[in-house]
């Protein structure tokens, strides 16, 4: 089976997070991906989209590009590209913080992930690959997952930030 891909251009706006989730869920159904793979991919896309609209310091009107590629091995690679050149950094959230855990989730649930500067313009791309068979995000959140032992370190080479 040849590789299949879809691309969506979305405005840099909070509503685009929900829209991207709906688009991915519909595409995953067309590709007949297992529910666990879909649920994990939708959660991780939501985290990357939220980071792209909240943290990208760019002029109004810039769009966020989402690209989903289903490989021959049935692994799903999802990338989110924005026009900000700042690479994402790990945060060390306290238990009371309402944000700052997105990259931790990506590290725990993705088979691999990374960041790279855009080669064809300004900005960056953050991407992840789902395992072919993944535990559900709900099981992972309750400690029933082996994702933490299988995930390994992020492949982007950026050490976690010591910023608090």
ZIJO-V400420 format. One record per pair of residues at least 4 apart in sequence whose C-alpha atoms are under 7 Angstrom apart, sorted by the first residue. I is the first residue (numbers start at 1). J is the second residue. Records with the same first field share a line. If there is no record, write none. Layout:
I->J + J
//
This chain:
1->72
2->72
3->69 + 70 + 71 + 72
4->69 + 70 + 71
5->68 + 69 + 70
6->67 + 68 + 69
7->65 + 66 + 67 + 68
8->65 + 66 + 67
9->63 + 64 + 65 + 66
10->16 + 63 + 64 + 65
11->16 + 61 + 62 + 63 + 64
12->16 + 53 + 62 + 63 + 64
13->53
14->53
15->19
16->20
17->21 + 46 + 49 + 50
18->22
19->23
20->24
21->25 + 42 + 46
22->26
23->27
24->28 + 42
25->29 + 38 + 42
26->30
27->31
28->32 + 33 + 38
29->33
33->37 + 38
34->38
35->39
36->40 + 134 + 135 + 136
37->41 + 130 + 133 + 134
38->42
39->43 + 136 + 137
40->44 + 136 + 137
41->45 + 130
42->46
43->47
44->48 + 106
45->49
46->50
47->51 + 102
48->52 + 80
49->53 + 80
50->54
51->55
52->56 + 82
56->84
57->84
58->62 + 83 + 84
62->83
63->82
64->80 + 81 + 82
65->80 + 81 + 82
66->79 + 80 + 81
67->78 + 79 + 80
68->76 + 77 + 78 + 79
69->76 + 77 + 78
70->74 + 75 + 76 + 77
71->75 + 76
74->132
75->129 + 130 + 131 + 132
76->129 + 130
77->127 + 128 + 129 + 130
78->127 + 128 + 129
79->125 + 126 + 127 + 128
80->125 + 126 + 127
81->124 + 125 + 126
82->123 + 124 + 125
83->122 + 123 + 124
84->123 + 124
85->117 + 122 + 123 + 124
89->160 + 161
90->103 + 160 + 161
91->100 + 161 + 163 + 164
92->164
93->97 + 100 + 101
101->105
102->106
103->107
104->108
105->109
106->110
107->151 + 154
108->147 + 148 + 151
109->147 + 151
110->128 + 129 + 130 + 131 + 151
111->129 + 130 + 131 + 151
112->128 + 129 + 151 + 154 + 155
113->127 + 128 + 129 + 154 + 155 + 156
114->126 + 127 + 128 + 154 + 155 + 156
115->125 + 126 + 127 + 156
116->124 + 125 + 126
117->123 + 124 + 125
118->122 + 123 + 124 + 125
135->139 + 140 + 145
136->140
137->141
138->142
139->143 + 144 + 145
140->144 + 145
146->150
147->151
//
